[in-house]
Amino acid sequence: MSRILTITLNPAVDLATSIERVAAGPKLYCKAPRVDPGGGGVNAARAIRKLGGQVTALVAVGGAMGEQLLQLLAAEDVLALAVHVAGETRQSFAVTDETTGEQFRFSVPGETMDSADGARLLSAIAQAAPRDGYAVLSGGVTPGLDDDFPQQVLAAVVPRRCKLVVDTSKAALAHLLAAPGKPVHVLRLDQREAEQAAGHELATVADSLAFAQDLIARGVADIVAGGRGAEGSVLATRDQRFFCRAPYVEVQSKIGAGDAFTGALTLALSRGEALDQALRWGVAAASATVGTEGTALFGRGEVEALLPQCEVAAA
């Protein structure tokens, strides 16, 4: 059995294309799209697989788009555990303006789930959680599920001594920060999410680390990782603080970079890597993904080449 389970409640079939210039009004004739399986946990699983890890991707899927998503995962040799729900799996798409280099990202909401869908998901998660392993809940919580669904997932995996990594957003993240209950093992936030939660700008690395340790003191998580965009990422525990500087990479697309970070970090932790080294793997994977086009993720060789440039230090 895989030692890592990723959980994607609101996956998508991702399309990415480009055009010479994006303009309102005329019909725009785009290039042939790239099509990839998407959603936070899906991308984390893809990242883990690309780095040679064993992973099972639990995905809530429905309809023809759900079947296409499963086919795309199979094509990347990612073992999928499908939990079939009533609604159709969504699509997301991105268009790059070739003249300016700007990327326009469009994410449509998933169809609303009901209580039966939620119960089916929790039952599947409880059964699939790897004993003494890791579960990664990444991506948004589908409309219709409770805002405390991450805490429900935590309760489902704890009996198997499974450590939960959470990278979510919006109401589910706000609820987790405001009413954490039992702490998750790892919480990841990007810069915008952290500043919104803090209620003020986190202008320096020290600011991000102080906020991370505040979350830990409040019982939200044992470990908090925070992105600082092109600058790099921080990671903190109650008594340790690290900052890893990101190498320079020419930006092609930011899609999936945060998910790649989460997947690589979790894989490193599952292999017993020290926290500072796990942080380096996360930053290298995110940086390599930024250098790929559209919804593509990194290649393993690209991550390994960037790893020595990811300078990590106690902060």
C-alpha positions in Angstrom: 0.0 0.0 0.0 1.2 3.5 -0.8 2.5 5.5 2.2 1.0 8.6 0.8 -2.7 9.3 0.0 -3.7 12.5 -1.7 -7.3 13.7 -1.4 -8.9 16.0 -4.0 -12.5 16.9 -3.3 -12.9 19.3 -6.3 -10.6 18.1 -9.1 -10.7 19.4 -12.7 -9.7 18.6 -16.2 -7.2 21.4 -16.9 -6.8 23.0 -20.3 -4.0 25.4 -21.1 -3.6 27.3 -24.4 -2.1 30.5 -25.8 -2.9 33.2 -28.3 -0.9 36.1 -29.8 -3.0 38.6 -27.9 -6.1 38.4 -25.6 -8.6 41.1 -26.5 -12.3 41.5 -25.8 -14.8 41.4 -28.7 -13.5 39.4 -31.6 -13.4 35.6 -31.7 -10.0 34.5 -30.5 -8.4 31.5 -32.2 -6.1 29.8 -29.7 -3.4 27.2 -30.1 -4.2 23.5 -29.6 -4.7 23.1 -25.8 -2.6 21.1 -23.4 -4.9 18.9 -21.3 -3.8 17.6 -17.8 -5.5 16.2 -14.7 -5.8 19.0 -12.2 -6.8 20.0 -8.7 -4.6 20.4 -5.6 -4.3 16.8 -4.5 -4.1 15.5 -8.1 -1.2 17.8 -8.8 0.5 16.8 -5.5 0.1 13.1 -6.5 1.6 13.8 -10.0 4.5 15.6 -8.3 5.2 12.7 -5.9 5.0 10.2 -8.8 7.4 12.2 -10.9 9.9 12.2 -8.1 9.7 8.4 -7.8 7.3 8.1 -4.9 4.4 5.7 -4.4 1.1 7.5 -4.0 -2.6 6.9 -4.3 -4.8 9.8 -5.5 -8.3 9.7 -4.0 -10.5 11.8 -6.3 -14.1 12.7 -6.2 -15.3 12.2 -9.8 -18.5 12.3 -11.8 -19.7 12.2 -15.3 -17.7 12.2 -18.6 -15.2 14.7 -17.3 -14.5 12.5 -14.3 -13.8 9.6 -16.6 -11.4 11.7 -18.6 -9.6 12.8 -15.4 -9.1 9.1 -14.5 -7.7 8.4 -17.9 -5.3 11.3 -17.7 -4.0 10.1 -14.3 -3.5 6.6 -15.6 -1.5 8.0 -18.5 0.9 9.5 -15.9 1.1 6.2 -14.0 -0.7 7.7 -11.0 -2.8 5.2 -9.1 -6.3 6.6 -8.7 -9.0 5.7 -6.2 -12.2 7.1 -7.6 -15.1 8.1 -5.3 -18.0 8.6 -7.6 -20.3 11.6 -6.7 -23.5 12.9 -8.3 -22.1 16.0 -10.0 -20.0 16.4 -13.2 -16.3 16.9 -12.7 -15.4 20.5 -13.6 -13.0 22.0 -16.1 -10.5 24.8 -15.6 -8.6 26.6 -18.3 -5.8 29.1 -18.7 -4.9 31.3 -21.6 -1.4 32.9 -22.1 -1.1 36.2 -24.0 2.0 35.6 -26.1 2.6 39.3 -26.6 2.7 40.3 -22.9 3.4 36.9 -21.3 0.4 37.4 -19.0 -1.6 34.4 -18.0 -5.4 34.4 -17.6 -6.7 31.6 -15.4 -10.3 30.7 -15.2 -11.6 28.3 -12.6 -15.3 27.2 -12.6 -16.9 26.0 -9.4 -17.5 22.3 -8.9 -21.1 21.1 -8.7 -22.7 21.1 -5.2 -22.3 17.9 -3.2 -24.8 16.6 -0.7 -24.4 14.9 2.6 -24.4 11.4 1.0 -21.4 12.5 -1.2 -19.6 13.8 1.9 -20.2 10.6 3.9 -19.0 8.4 1.0 -15.8 10.5 0.7 -15.1 10.2 4.5 -15.7 6.5 4.4 -13.3 6.0 1.5 -10.7 8.3 3.1 -10.8 6.3 6.4 -10.3 3.0 4.6 -7.6 4.3 2.3 -5.5 6.3 4.8 -2.1 4.6 5.0 -1.2 3.3 8.4 1.7 5.4 9.9 1.8 7.3 6.6 0.7 10.6 5.2 -2.5 12.0 3.8 -2.5 15.2 1.8 -5.8 17.2 1.6 -5.0 19.8 -1.1 -7.3 22.1 -3.1 -10.6 23.6 -2.4 -13.5 22.1 -0.5 -16.4 21.5 -2.9 -19.6 23.5 -2.4 -22.1 21.7 -0.2 -19.5 20.1 2.1 -19.1 21.6 5.5 -16.4 24.2 6.2 -15.0 21.9 8.8 -14.4 19.1 6.3 -10.6 19.2 6.8 -11.2 18.5 10.5 -13.6 15.7 9.5 -10.8 14.3 7.3 -8.4 14.5 10.2 -10.7 12.6 12.5 -11.0 9.9 9.7 -7.3 9.3 9.4 -6.1 9.6 13.0 -7.2 6.0 13.9 -4.6 4.8 11.4 -1.9 7.1 12.9 -1.8 8.9 9.5 -0.4 12.4 9.5 -2.5 14.9 7.7 -1.0 17.7 5.4 -3.5 20.4 4.5 -3.3 23.0 1.7 -6.8 24.4 1.3 -8.4 27.8 0.8 -11.4 30.1 1.4 -14.0 29.2 4.0 -12.4 25.8 4.8 -9.1 27.5 5.5 -10.7 30.3 7.5 -12.5 27.7 9.7 -9.4 25.7 10.3 -7.5 28.8 11.4 -10.3 30.1 13.6 -11.4 26.8 15.2 -8.6 24.2 14.7 -9.5 21.6 17.3 -6.8 18.9 17.0 -3.8 20.3 15.0 -3.1 18.9 11.6 0.5 17.8 11.0 1.4 20.3 8.3 -0.4 23.3 7.0 0.7 25.1 3.9 -0.4 28.7 2.9 0.7 30.9 0.1 1.7 34.6 0.7 -1.8 36.0 -0.1 -3.6 33.5 2.1 -1.2 34.1 5.0 -1.6 37.9 4.8 -5.3 37.7 4.6 -5.4 35.4 7.7 -2.9 37.6 9.6 -4.9 40.8 8.7 -1.8 42.7 7.6 1.2 42.6 5.3 3.9 40.0 6.0 6.7 42.1 4.5 9.7 40.1 5.6 10.7 36.5 6.1 10.7 37.1 9.9 7.1 38.3 9.6 6.1 35.1 7.8 7.9 32.9 10.4 6.3 34.8 13.3 2.9 34.3 11.9 3.6 30.6 11.2 4.6 30.1 14.8 1.6 32.0 16.0 -0.6 29.5 14.2 1.3 26.6 15.8 0.9 28.2 19.3 -2.8 28.4 18.6 -3.0 24.7 17.9 -3.6 24.9 14.1 -0.7 22.7 13.0 2.5 21.1 14.2 4.3 22.4 11.2 3.5 25.5 9.0 5.0 26.1 5.6 4.5 29.5 3.9 5.2 30.6 0.4 6.8 33.9 -0.3 6.5 33.9 -4.1 9.7 34.2 -6.0 11.6 34.9 -2.8 11.2 31.3 -1.5 9.4 29.6 1.3 9.5 29.4 5.1 8.8 26.5 7.4 8.4 26.5 11.2 7.7 24.3 14.1 7.2 25.3 17.7 11.0 25.6 18.2 12.5 25.5 14.6 12.4 28.2 11.9 13.8 27.8 8.3 13.9 29.9 5.2 14.7 28.5 1.8 15.6 30.9 -1.0 14.2 30.0 -4.4 16.6 29.8 -7.4 15.9 32.2 -10.3 13.7 30.6 -12.9 12.2 32.3 -15.9 8.5 32.2 -15.3 6.4 30.4 -17.8 3.3 29.4 -15.7 2.6 29.4 -12.0 -0.1 26.7 -12.3 0.5 23.8 -10.0 3.6 25.3 -8.4 2.2 25.3 -4.9 0.8 21.8 -5.3 4.2 20.6 -6.5 5.7 22.1 -3.3 3.2 20.3 -1.2 3.8 17.0 -2.9 7.6 17.1 -2.9 7.6 18.2 0.8 5.4 15.4 1.8 7.4 12.8 -0.1 10.6 14.0 1.6 9.0 13.8 5.0 7.6 10.3 4.3 11.2 9.2 3.5 12.4 10.5 6.8 14.2 13.6 5.5 15.0 16.4 8.0 12.6 19.4 7.9 15.1 21.7 6.3 15.9 19.2 3.5 12.1 18.5 2.9 11.7 22.3 2.5 14.5 22.3 -0.1 12.7 19.6 -2.1 9.5 21.6 -1.9 11.1 24.8 -3.2 13.0 23.0 -5.9 9.8 21.3 -7.2 7.8 24.6 -7.1 10.6 26.5 -8.9 10.9 23.8 -11.6 7.1 23.9 -12.2 7.1 27.7 -12.6 9.5 27.1 -15.5 7.1 24.8 -17.4 4.3 25.8 -19.8 0.6 25.8 -19.0 -0.5 23.0 -16.7 2.6 20.9 -17.1 4.5 20.0 -14.0 8.3 19.7 -13.6 10.6 16.9 -14.8 12.5 15.0 -12.2 15.8 16.0 -13.7 14.9 19.7 -13.5 14.1 19.4 -9.8 17.4 17.6 -9.1 19.3 20.3 -11.1 17.7 23.1 -9.1 18.1 21.5 -5.7 21.7 22.6 -5.0 20.6 26.2 -5.7 17.9 26.1 -3.0 19.7 27.6 -0.1 18.1 26.9 3.2 19.1 28.3 6.6 17.8 28.5 10.1 16.1 31.8 10.6 
